[in-house]
């Protein structure tokens, strides 16, 4: 009997699935506050540092100036 082996590995999560949710925001609040308010880094710098150093992905809605979580929209 021949068995078939799937060449399709586990699917990669979409970017929407990688975006930070409310619990992620709360867990990283102190770090984000320190970088943005105390170290005076730009929003773009904070977003890049959080992505690289903490695997924390967020979007920014330029119309409102508010960061958006996974449930937000751009």
N, CA, C and O atoms as a Maestro MAE file, in Angstrom:
{
 s_m_m2io_version
 :::
 2.0.0
}

f_m_ct {
 s_m_title
 :::
 protein
 m_atom[296] {
  # First column is atom index #
  i_m_mmod_type
  r_m_x_coord
  r_m_y_coord
  r_m_z_coord
  i_m_residue_number
  s_m_chain_name
  s_m_pdb_residue_name
  s_m_pdb_atom_name
  i_m_atomic_number
  :::
  1 25 0.835 -1.163 0.000 1 A "UNK " " N  " 7
  2 3 0.000 0.000 0.000 1 A "UNK " " CA " 6
  3 2 0.890 1.240 0.000 1 A "UNK " " C  " 6
  4 15 1.842 1.333 0.775 1 A "UNK " " O  " 8
  5 25 0.574 2.179 -0.867 2 A "UNK " " N  " 7
  6 3 1.327 3.417 -0.946 2 A "UNK " " CA " 6
  7 2 0.672 4.472 -0.078 2 A "UNK " " C  " 6
  8 15 -0.549 4.624 -0.064 2 A "UNK " " O  " 8
  9 25 1.493 5.184 0.632 3 A "UNK " " N  " 7
  10 3 0.950 6.291 1.405 3 A "UNK " " CA " 6
  11 2 1.406 7.589 0.756 3 A "UNK " " C  " 6
  12 15 2.510 7.670 0.217 3 A "UNK " " O  " 8
  13 25 0.572 8.576 0.810 4 A "UNK " " N  " 7
  14 3 0.938 9.857 0.223 4 A "UNK " " CA " 6
  15 2 1.495 10.757 1.313 4 A "UNK " " C  " 6
  16 15 1.001 10.787 2.440 4 A "UNK " " O  " 8
  17 25 2.517 11.473 0.953 5 A "UNK " " N  " 7
  18 3 3.145 12.406 1.879 5 A "UNK " " CA " 6
  19 2 2.913 13.803 1.329 5 A "UNK " " C  " 6
  20 15 3.234 14.090 0.176 5 A "UNK " " O  " 8
  21 25 2.377 14.629 2.129 6 A "UNK " " N  " 7
  22 3 2.116 15.992 1.696 6 A "UNK " " CA " 6
  23 2 3.418 16.777 1.641 6 A "UNK " " C  " 6
  24 15 4.206 16.758 2.587 6 A "UNK " " O  " 8
  25 25 3.636 17.458 0.539 7 A "UNK " " N  " 7
  26 3 4.807 18.317 0.427 7 A "UNK " " CA " 6
  27 2 4.507 19.708 0.946 7 A "UNK " " C  " 6
  28 15 5.383 20.569 1.024 7 A "UNK " " O  " 8
  29 25 3.265 19.903 1.292 8 A "UNK " " N  " 7
  30 3 2.873 21.191 1.845 8 A "UNK " " CA " 6
  31 2 3.137 21.156 3.351 8 A "UNK " " C  " 6
  32 15 2.473 20.422 4.082 8 A "UNK " " O  " 8
  33 25 4.087 21.932 3.803 9 A "UNK " " N  " 7
  34 3 4.393 21.993 5.227 9 A "UNK " " CA " 6
  35 2 3.322 22.777 5.956 9 A "UNK " " C  " 6
  36 15 2.305 23.149 5.371 9 A "UNK " " O  " 8
  37 25 3.553 23.023 7.221 10 A "UNK " " N  " 7
  38 3 2.592 23.825 7.972 10 A "UNK " " CA " 6
  39 2 2.453 25.199 7.320 10 A "UNK " " C  " 6
  40 15 3.436 25.781 6.862 10 A "UNK " " O  " 8
  41 25 1.248 25.698 7.283 11 A "UNK " " N  " 7
  42 3 1.040 26.992 6.626 11 A "UNK " " CA " 6
  43 2 1.609 28.106 7.494 11 A "UNK " " C  " 6
  44 15 1.592 28.038 8.723 11 A "UNK " " O  " 8
  45 25 2.109 29.124 6.823 12 A "UNK " " N  " 7
  46 3 2.642 30.281 7.524 12 A "UNK " " CA " 6
  47 2 1.482 31.169 7.949 12 A "UNK " " C  " 6
  48 15 0.492 31.294 7.228 12 A "UNK " " O  " 8
  49 25 1.605 31.786 9.119 13 A "UNK " " N  " 7
  50 3 0.530 32.694 9.543 13 A "UNK " " CA " 6
  51 2 0.527 33.939 8.657 13 A "UNK " " C  " 6
  52 15 1.578 34.379 8.190 13 A "UNK " " O  " 8
  53 25 -0.637 34.490 8.434 14 A "UNK " " N  " 7
  54 3 -0.733 35.727 7.662 14 A "UNK " " CA " 6
  55 2 -0.260 36.881 8.538 14 A "UNK " " C  " 6
  56 15 -0.144 36.739 9.755 14 A "UNK " " O  " 8
  57 25 0.010 38.022 7.911 15 A "UNK " " N  " 7
  58 3 0.430 39.187 8.688 15 A "UNK " " CA " 6
  59 2 -0.669 39.594 9.671 15 A "UNK " " C  " 6
  60 15 -0.379 40.024 10.788 15 A "UNK " " O  " 8
  61 25 -1.927 39.458 9.257 16 A "UNK " " N  " 7
  62 3 -3.032 39.808 10.159 16 A "UNK " " CA " 6
  63 2 -2.969 38.959 11.428 16 A "UNK " " C  " 6
  64 15 -3.260 39.449 12.519 16 A "UNK " " O  " 8
  65 25 -2.593 37.699 11.289 17 A "UNK " " N  " 7
  66 3 -2.493 36.813 12.453 17 A "UNK " " CA " 6
  67 2 -1.290 37.152 13.321 17 A "UNK " " C  " 6
  68 15 -1.274 36.834 14.510 17 A "UNK " " O  " 8
  69 25 -0.276 37.800 12.734 18 A "UNK " " N  " 7
  70 3 0.919 38.157 13.486 18 A "UNK " " CA " 6
  71 2 0.773 39.480 14.246 18 A "UNK " " C  " 6
  72 15 1.525 39.739 15.185 18 A "UNK " " O  " 8
  73 25 -0.186 40.316 13.846 19 A "UNK " " N  " 7
  74 3 -0.352 41.604 14.503 19 A "UNK " " CA " 6
  75 2 -0.638 41.422 15.988 19 A "UNK " " C  " 6
  76 15 -1.280 40.458 16.405 19 A "UNK " " O  " 8
  77 25 -0.151 42.358 16.760 20 A "UNK " " N  " 7
  78 3 -0.326 42.318 18.209 20 A "UNK " " CA " 6
  79 2 -1.794 42.473 18.587 20 A "UNK " " C  " 6
  80 15 -2.503 43.325 18.050 20 A "UNK " " O  " 8
  81 25 -2.233 41.645 19.511 21 A "UNK " " N  " 7
  82 3 -3.582 41.737 20.053 21 A "UNK " " CA " 6
  83 2 -3.560 42.512 21.358 21 A "UNK " " C  " 6
  84 15 -2.490 42.919 21.811 21 A "UNK " " O  " 8
  85 25 -4.703 42.722 21.967 22 A "UNK " " N  " 7
  86 3 -4.787 43.502 23.208 22 A "UNK " " CA " 6
  87 2 -3.870 42.983 24.325 22 A "UNK " " C  " 6
  88 15 -3.251 43.780 25.029 22 A "UNK " " O  " 8
  89 25 -3.778 41.676 24.491 23 A "UNK " " N  " 7
  90 3 -2.907 41.133 25.543 23 A "UNK " " CA " 6
  91 2 -1.433 41.408 25.233 23 A "UNK " " C  " 6
  92 15 -0.638 41.648 26.141 23 A "UNK " " O  " 8
  93 25 -1.076 41.373 23.951 24 A "UNK " " N  " 7
  94 3 0.305 41.669 23.550 24 A "UNK " " CA " 6
  95 2 0.657 43.122 23.852 24 A "UNK " " C  " 6
  96 15 1.747 43.426 24.338 24 A "UNK " " O  " 8
  97 25 -0.297 44.019 23.551 25 A "UNK " " N  " 7
  98 3 -0.068 45.439 23.834 25 A "UNK " " CA " 6
  99 2 0.177 45.654 25.324 25 A "UNK " " C  " 6
  100 15 1.100 46.369 25.715 25 A "UNK " " O  " 8
  101 25 -0.651 45.036 26.141 26 A "UNK " " N  " 7
  102 3 -0.522 45.215 27.586 26 A "UNK " " CA " 6
  103 2 0.824 44.677 28.081 26 A "UNK " " C  " 6
  104 15 1.470 45.297 28.926 26 A "UNK " " O  " 8
  105 25 1.239 43.539 27.561 27 A "UNK " " N  " 7
  106 3 2.512 42.931 27.973 27 A "UNK " " CA " 6
  107 2 3.712 43.798 27.577 27 A "UNK " " C  " 6
  108 15 4.745 43.758 28.246 27 A "UNK " " O  " 8
  109 25 3.589 44.571 26.510 28 A "UNK " " N  " 7
  110 3 4.708 45.382 26.023 28 A "UNK " " CA " 6
  111 2 4.566 46.871 26.338 28 A "UNK " " C  " 6
  112 15 5.389 47.681 25.911 28 A "UNK " " O  " 8
  113 25 3.530 47.226 27.079 29 A "UNK " " N  " 7
  114 3 3.256 48.642 27.366 29 A "UNK " " CA " 6
  115 2 4.465 49.386 27.934 29 A "UNK " " C  " 6
  116 15 4.783 50.480 27.469 29 A "UNK " " O  " 8
  117 25 5.135 48.819 28.918 30 A "UNK " " N  " 7
  118 3 6.272 49.506 29.544 30 A "UNK " " CA " 6
  119 2 7.403 49.734 28.555 30 A "UNK " " C  " 6
  120 15 8.006 50.807 28.539 30 A "UNK " " O  " 8
  121 25 7.694 48.740 27.733 31 A "UNK " " N  " 7
  122 3 8.773 48.871 26.752 31 A "UNK " " CA " 6
  123 2 8.441 49.941 25.718 31 A "UNK " " C  " 6
  124 15 9.285 50.772 25.386 31 A "UNK " " O  " 8
  125 25 7.215 49.919 25.213 32 A "UNK " " N  " 7
  126 3 6.803 50.904 24.207 32 A "UNK " " CA " 6
  127 2 6.839 52.307 24.807 32 A "UNK " " C  " 6
  128 15 7.310 53.247 24.167 32 A "UNK " " O  " 8
  129 25 6.345 52.445 26.023 33 A "UNK " " N  " 7
  130 3 6.351 53.744 26.695 33 A "UNK " " CA " 6
  131 2 7.772 54.253 26.886 33 A "UNK " " C  " 6
  132 15 8.059 55.424 26.636 33 A "UNK " " O  " 8
  133 25 8.653 53.376 27.324 34 A "UNK " " N  " 7
  134 3 10.057 53.780 27.527 34 A "UNK " " CA " 6
  135 2 10.686 54.254 26.227 34 A "UNK " " C  " 6
  136 15 11.312 55.313 26.187 34 A "UNK " " O  " 8
  137 25 10.523 53.480 25.170 35 A "UNK " " N  " 7
  138 3 11.136 53.839 23.887 35 A "UNK " " CA " 6
  139 2 10.583 55.152 23.336 35 A "UNK " " C  " 6
  140 15 11.342 56.011 22.885 35 A "UNK " " O  " 8
  141 25 9.264 55.303 23.376 36 A "UNK " " N  " 7
  142 3 8.628 56.453 22.742 36 A "UNK " " CA " 6
  143 2 8.690 57.722 23.595 36 A "UNK " " C  " 6
  144 15 9.073 58.784 23.104 36 A "UNK " " O  " 8
  145 25 8.319 57.613 24.844 37 A "UNK " " N  " 7
  146 3 8.259 58.805 25.692 37 A "UNK " " CA " 6
  147 2 9.579 59.169 26.352 37 A "UNK " " C  " 6
  148 15 9.972 60.335 26.362 37 A "UNK " " O  " 8
  149 25 10.260 58.175 26.901 38 A "UNK " " N  " 7
  150 3 11.470 58.464 27.668 38 A "UNK " " CA " 6
  151 2 12.717 58.557 26.799 38 A "UNK " " C  " 6
  152 15 13.584 59.397 27.044 38 A "UNK " " O  " 8
  153 25 12.813 57.700 25.786 39 A "UNK " " N  " 7
  154 3 13.976 57.740 24.889 39 A "UNK " " CA " 6
  155 2 13.733 58.620 23.669 39 A "UNK " " C  " 6
  156 15 14.629 58.805 22.845 39 A "UNK " " O  " 8
  157 25 12.520 59.163 23.553 40 A "UNK " " N  " 7
  158 3 12.150 60.095 22.479 40 A "UNK " " CA " 6
  159 2 12.397 59.523 21.080 40 A "UNK " " C  " 6
  160 15 12.808 60.245 20.172 40 A "UNK " " O  " 8
  161 25 12.143 58.233 20.916 41 A "UNK " " N  " 7
  162 3 12.289 57.621 19.594 41 A "UNK " " CA " 6
  163 2 11.031 57.893 18.774 41 A "UNK " " C  " 6
  164 15 9.944 58.069 19.326 41 A "UNK " " O  " 8
  165 25 11.188 57.926 17.462 42 A "UNK " " N  " 7
  166 3 10.025 58.145 16.593 42 A "UNK " " CA " 6
  167 2 9.150 56.897 16.605 42 A "UNK " " C  " 6
  168 15 9.594 55.816 16.993 42 A "UNK " " O  " 8
  169 25 7.908 57.060 16.177 43 A "UNK " " N  " 7
  170 3 6.995 55.928 16.109 43 A "UNK " " CA " 6
  171 2 7.557 54.849 15.189 43 A "UNK " " C  " 6
  172 15 7.467 53.659 15.494 43 A "UNK " " O  " 8
  173 25 8.137 55.264 14.064 44 A "UNK " " N  " 7
  174 3 8.721 54.297 13.130 44 A "UNK " " CA " 6
  175 2 9.859 53.516 13.794 44 A "UNK " " C  " 6
  176 15 9.957 52.302 13.613 44 A "UNK " " O  " 8
  177 25 10.718 54.195 14.557 45 A "UNK " " N  " 7
  178 3 11.801 53.510 15.265 45 A "UNK " " CA " 6
  179 2 11.257 52.515 16.284 45 A "UNK " " C  " 6
  180 15 11.748 51.392 16.394 45 A "UNK " " O  " 8
  181 25 10.240 52.939 17.027 46 A "UNK " " N  " 7
  182 3 9.644 52.058 18.032 46 A "UNK " " CA " 6
  183 2 9.076 50.816 17.353 46 A "UNK " " C  " 6
  184 15 9.294 49.696 17.816 46 A "UNK " " O  " 8
  185 25 8.354 51.012 16.262 47 A "UNK " " N  " 7
  186 3 7.769 49.880 15.544 47 A "UNK " " CA " 6
  187 2 8.851 48.921 15.045 47 A "UNK " " C  " 6
  188 15 8.699 47.705 15.153 47 A "UNK " " O  " 8
  189 25 9.937 49.462 14.502 48 A "UNK " " N  " 7
  190 3 11.023 48.617 14.005 48 A "UNK " " CA " 6
  191 2 11.711 47.861 15.138 48 A "UNK " " C  " 6
  192 15 11.970 46.664 15.018 48 A "UNK " " O  " 8
  193 25 12.007 48.552 16.234 49 A "UNK " " N  " 7
  194 3 12.656 47.905 17.375 49 A "UNK " " CA " 6
  195 2 11.776 46.819 17.981 49 A "UNK " " C  " 6
  196 15 12.254 45.737 18.324 49 A "UNK " " O  " 8
  197 25 10.494 47.116 18.108 50 A "UNK " " N  " 7
  198 3 9.578 46.130 18.683 50 A "UNK " " CA " 6
  199 2 9.473 44.892 17.789 50 A "UNK " " C  " 6
  200 15 9.400 43.768 18.287 50 A "UNK " " O  " 8
  201 25 9.464 45.096 16.486 51 A "UNK " " N  " 7
  202 3 9.390 43.965 15.556 51 A "UNK " " CA " 6
  203 2 10.666 43.132 15.624 51 A "UNK " " C  " 6
  204 15 10.603 41.906 15.709 51 A "UNK " " O  " 8
  205 25 11.808 43.785 15.587 52 A "UNK " " N  " 7
  206 3 13.085 43.067 15.563 52 A "UNK " " CA " 6
  207 2 13.444 42.429 16.897 52 A "UNK " " C  " 6
  208 15 13.883 41.280 16.943 52 A "UNK " " O  " 8
  209 25 13.260 43.168 17.973 53 A "UNK " " N  " 7
  210 3 13.710 42.699 19.283 53 A "UNK " " CA " 6
  211 2 12.665 41.896 20.059 53 A "UNK " " C  " 6
  212 15 13.016 41.093 20.923 53 A "UNK " " O  " 8
  213 25 11.392 42.109 19.755 54 A "UNK " " N  " 7
  214 3 10.337 41.492 20.559 54 A "UNK " " CA " 6
  215 2 9.306 40.720 19.740 54 A "UNK " " C  " 6
  216 15 8.329 40.215 20.292 54 A "UNK " " O  " 8
  217 25 9.518 40.624 18.418 55 A "UNK " " N  " 7
  218 3 8.544 39.957 17.530 55 A "UNK " " CA " 6
  219 2 7.138 40.522 17.761 55 A "UNK " " C  " 6
  220 15 6.153 39.784 17.773 55 A "UNK " " O  " 8
  221 25 7.068 41.819 17.940 56 A "UNK " " N  " 7
  222 3 5.815 42.534 18.200 56 A "UNK " " CA " 6
  223 2 5.487 43.349 16.964 56 A "UNK " " C  " 6
  224 15 6.199 44.298 16.636 56 A "UNK " " O  " 8
  225 25 4.411 42.986 16.274 57 A "UNK " " N  " 7
  226 3 4.051 43.637 15.023 57 A "UNK " " CA " 6
  227 2 2.763 44.421 15.190 57 A "UNK " " C  " 6
  228 15 1.752 43.887 15.646 57 A "UNK " " O  " 8
  229 25 2.808 45.691 14.818 58 A "UNK " " N  " 7
  230 3 1.642 46.552 14.910 58 A "UNK " " CA " 6
  231 2 1.587 47.423 13.660 58 A "UNK " " C  " 6
  232 15 2.574 47.563 12.938 58 A "UNK " " O  " 8
  233 25 0.438 47.992 13.424 59 A "UNK " " N  " 7
  234 3 0.280 48.927 12.325 59 A "UNK " " CA " 6
  235 2 -0.080 50.280 12.899 59 A "UNK " " C  " 6
  236 15 -0.462 50.392 14.064 59 A "UNK " " O  " 8
  237 25 0.042 51.281 12.094 60 A "UNK " " N  " 7
  238 3 -0.324 52.623 12.514 60 A "UNK " " CA " 6
  239 2 -1.294 53.196 11.502 60 A "UNK " " C  " 6
  240 15 -1.062 53.122 10.295 60 A "UNK " " O  " 8
  241 25 -2.371 53.762 11.990 61 A "UNK " " N  " 7
  242 3 -3.348 54.407 11.134 61 A "UNK " " CA " 6
  243 2 -2.976 55.892 11.051 61 A "UNK " " C  " 6
  244 15 -3.200 56.635 12.006 61 A "UNK " " O  " 8
  245 25 -2.416 56.329 9.929 62 A "UNK " " N  " 7
  246 3 -1.954 57.723 9.841 62 A "UNK " " CA " 6
  247 2 -3.085 58.737 9.922 62 A "UNK " " C  " 6
  248 15 -2.838 59.905 10.224 62 A "UNK " " O  " 8
  249 25 -4.316 58.321 9.661 63 A "UNK " " N  " 7
  250 3 -5.452 59.239 9.733 63 A "UNK " " CA " 6
  251 2 -5.787 59.607 11.160 63 A "UNK " " C  " 6
  252 15 -6.252 60.716 11.424 63 A "UNK " " O  " 8
  253 25 -5.553 58.678 12.097 64 A "UNK " " N  " 7
  254 3 -5.945 58.948 13.479 64 A "UNK " " CA " 6
  255 2 -4.753 59.121 14.406 64 A "UNK " " C  " 6
  256 15 -4.894 59.626 15.519 64 A "UNK " " O  " 8
  257 25 -3.578 58.703 13.945 65 A "UNK " " N  " 7
  258 3 -2.411 58.765 14.816 65 A "UNK " " CA " 6
  259 2 -2.405 57.677 15.864 65 A "UNK " " C  " 6
  260 15 -1.562 57.691 16.761 65 A "UNK " " O  " 8
  261 25 -3.330 56.729 15.773 66 A "UNK " " N  " 7
  262 3 -3.446 55.664 16.761 66 A "UNK " " CA " 6
  263 2 -2.840 54.382 16.221 66 A "UNK " " C  " 6
  264 15 -2.988 54.070 15.039 66 A "UNK " " O  " 8
  265 25 -2.164 53.643 17.076 67 A "UNK " " N  " 7
  266 3 -1.687 52.316 16.718 67 A "UNK " " CA " 6
  267 2 -2.891 51.397 16.633 67 A "UNK " " C  " 6
  268 15 -3.875 51.587 17.347 67 A "UNK " " O  " 8
  269 25 -2.816 50.409 15.768 68 A "UNK " " N  " 7
  270 3 -3.927 49.483 15.591 68 A "UNK " " CA " 6
  271 2 -3.490 48.084 15.995 68 A "UNK " " C  " 6
  272 15 -2.391 47.651 15.648 68 A "UNK " " O  " 8
  273 25 -4.329 47.386 16.714 69 A "UNK " " N  " 7
  274 3 -4.065 46.005 17.071 69 A "UNK " " CA " 6
  275 2 -4.598 45.114 15.967 69 A "UNK " " C  " 6
  276 15 -5.006 45.597 14.911 69 A "UNK " " O  " 8
  277 25 -4.595 43.823 16.210 70 A "UNK " " N  " 7
  278 3 -5.059 42.864 15.209 70 A "UNK " " CA " 6
  279 2 -6.503 43.122 14.814 70 A "UNK " " C  " 6
  280 15 -6.900 42.786 13.698 70 A "UNK " " O  " 8
  281 25 -7.280 43.694 15.678 71 A "UNK " " N  " 7
  282 3 -8.680 43.939 15.348 71 A "UNK " " CA " 6
  283 2 -8.883 45.303 14.710 71 A "UNK " " C  " 6
  284 15 -9.992 45.624 14.283 71 A "UNK " " O  " 8
  285 25 -7.834 46.108 14.639 72 A "UNK " " N  " 7
  286 3 -7.964 47.421 14.036 72 A "UNK " " CA " 6
  287 2 -7.941 47.348 12.529 72 A "UNK " " C  " 6
  288 15 -7.687 46.290 11.954 72 A "UNK " " O  " 8
  289 25 -8.201 48.455 11.896 73 A "UNK " " N  " 7
  290 3 -8.157 48.505 10.440 73 A "UNK " " CA " 6
  291 2 -7.387 49.724 9.991 73 A "UNK " " C  " 6
  292 15 -7.323 50.726 10.703 73 A "UNK " " O  " 8
  293 25 -6.809 49.640 8.829 74 A "UNK " " N  " 7
  294 3 -6.056 50.757 8.260 74 A "UNK " " CA " 6
  295 2 -6.764 51.307 7.064 74 A "UNK " " C  " 6
  296 15 -6.283 52.257 6.445 74 A "UNK " " O  " 8
  :::
 }
 m_bond[295] {
  # First column is bond index #
  i_m_from
  i_m_to
  i_m_order
  :::
  1 1 2 1
  2 2 3 1
  3 3 4 2
  4 3 5 1
  5 5 6 1
  6 6 7 1
  7 7 8 2
  8 7 9 1
  9 9 10 1
  10 10 11 1
  11 11 12 2
  12 11 13 1
  13 13 14 1
  14 14 15 1
  15 15 16 2
  16 15 17 1
  17 17 18 1
  18 18 19 1
  19 19 20 2
  20 19 21 1
  21 21 22 1
  22 22 23 1
  23 23 24 2
  24 23 25 1
  25 25 26 1
  26 26 27 1
  27 27 28 2
  28 27 29 1
  29 29 30 1
  30 30 31 1
  31 31 32 2
  32 31 33 1
  33 33 34 1
  34 34 35 1
  35 35 36 2
  36 35 37 1
  37 37 38 1
  38 38 39 1
  39 39 40 2
  40 39 41 1
  41 41 42 1
  42 42 43 1
  43 43 44 2
  44 43 45 1
  45 45 46 1
  46 46 47 1
  47 47 48 2
  48 47 49 1
  49 49 50 1
  50 50 51 1
  51 51 52 2
  52 51 53 1
  53 53 54 1
  54 54 55 1
  55 55 56 2
  56 55 57 1
  57 57 58 1
  58 58 59 1
  59 59 60 2
  60 59 61 1
  61 61 62 1
  62 62 63 1
  63 63 64 2
  64 63 65 1
  65 65 66 1
  66 66 67 1
  67 67 68 2
  68 67 69 1
  69 69 70 1
  70 70 71 1
  71 71 72 2
  72 71 73 1
  73 73 74 1
  74 74 75 1
  75 75 76 2
  76 75 77 1
  77 77 78 1
  78 78 79 1
  79 79 80 2
  80 79 81 1
  81 81 82 1
  82 82 83 1
  83 83 84 2
  84 83 85 1
  85 85 86 1
  86 86 87 1
  87 87 88 2
  88 87 89 1
  89 89 90 1
  90 90 91 1
  91 91 92 2
  92 91 93 1
  93 93 94 1
  94 94 95 1
  95 95 96 2
  96 95 97 1
  97 97 98 1
  98 98 99 1
  99 99 100 2
  100 99 101 1
  101 101 102 1
  102 102 103 1
  103 103 104 2
  104 103 105 1
  105 105 106 1
  106 106 107 1
  107 107 108 2
  108 107 109 1
  109 109 110 1
  110 110 111 1
  111 111 112 2
  112 111 113 1
  113 113 114 1
  114 114 115 1
  115 115 116 2
  116 115 117 1
  117 117 118 1
  118 118 119 1
  119 119 120 2
  120 119 121 1
  121 121 122 1
  122 122 123 1
  123 123 124 2
  124 123 125 1
  125 125 126 1
  126 126 127 1
  127 127 128 2
  128 127 129 1
  129 129 130 1
  130 130 131 1
  131 131 132 2
  132 131 133 1
  133 133 134 1
  134 134 135 1
  135 135 136 2
  136 135 137 1
  137 137 138 1
  138 138 139 1
  139 139 140 2
  140 139 141 1
  141 141 142 1
  142 142 143 1
  143 143 144 2
  144 143 145 1
  145 145 146 1
  146 146 147 1
  147 147 148 2
  148 147 149 1
  149 149 150 1
  150 150 151 1
  151 151 152 2
  152 151 153 1
  153 153 154 1
  154 154 155 1
  155 155 156 2
  156 155 157 1
  157 157 158 1
  158 158 159 1
  159 159 160 2
  160 159 161 1
  161 161 162 1
  162 162 163 1
  163 163 164 2
  164 163 165 1
  165 165 166 1
  166 166 167 1
  167 167 168 2
  168 167 169 1
  169 169 170 1
  170 170 171 1
  171 171 172 2
  172 171 173 1
  173 173 174 1
  174 174 175 1
  175 175 176 2
  176 175 177 1
  177 177 178 1
  178 178 179 1
  179 179 180 2
  180 179 181 1
  181 181 182 1
  182 182 183 1
  183 183 184 2
  184 183 185 1
  185 185 186 1
  186 186 187 1
  187 187 188 2
  188 187 189 1
  189 189 190 1
  190 190 191 1
  191 191 192 2
  192 191 193 1
  193 193 194 1
  194 194 195 1
  195 195 196 2
  196 195 197 1
  197 197 198 1
  198 198 199 1
  199 199 200 2
  200 199 201 1
  201 201 202 1
  202 202 203 1
  203 203 204 2
  204 203 205 1
  205 205 206 1
  206 206 207 1
  207 207 208 2
  208 207 209 1
  209 209 210 1
  210 210 211 1
  211 211 212 2
  212 211 213 1
  213 213 214 1
  214 214 215 1
  215 215 216 2
  216 215 217 1
  217 217 218 1
  218 218 219 1
  219 219 220 2
  220 219 221 1
  221 221 222 1
  222 222 223 1
  223 223 224 2
  224 223 225 1
  225 225 226 1
  226 226 227 1
  227 227 228 2
  228 227 229 1
  229 229 230 1
  230 230 231 1
  231 231 232 2
  232 231 233 1
  233 233 234 1
  234 234 235 1
  235 235 236 2
  236 235 237 1
  237 237 238 1
  238 238 239 1
  239 239 240 2
  240 239 241 1
  241 241 242 1
  242 242 243 1
  243 243 244 2
  244 243 245 1
  245 245 246 1
  246 246 247 1
  247 247 248 2
  248 247 249 1
  249 249 250 1
  250 250 251 1
  251 251 252 2
  252 251 253 1
  253 253 254 1
  254 254 255 1
  255 255 256 2
  256 255 257 1
  257 257 258 1
  258 258 259 1
  259 259 260 2
  260 259 261 1
  261 261 262 1
  262 262 263 1
  263 263 264 2
  264 263 265 1
  265 265 266 1
  266 266 267 1
  267 267 268 2
  268 267 269 1
  269 269 270 1
  270 270 271 1
  271 271 272 2
  272 271 273 1
  273 273 274 1
  274 274 275 1
  275 275 276 2
  276 275 277 1
  277 277 278 1
  278 278 279 1
  279 279 280 2
  280 279 281 1
  281 281 282 1
  282 282 283 1
  283 283 284 2
  284 283 285 1
  285 285 286 1
  286 286 287 1
  287 287 288 2
  288 287 289 1
  289 289 290 1
  290 290 291 1
  291 291 292 2
  292 291 293 1
  293 293 294 1
  294 294 295 1
  295 295 296 2
  :::
 }
}
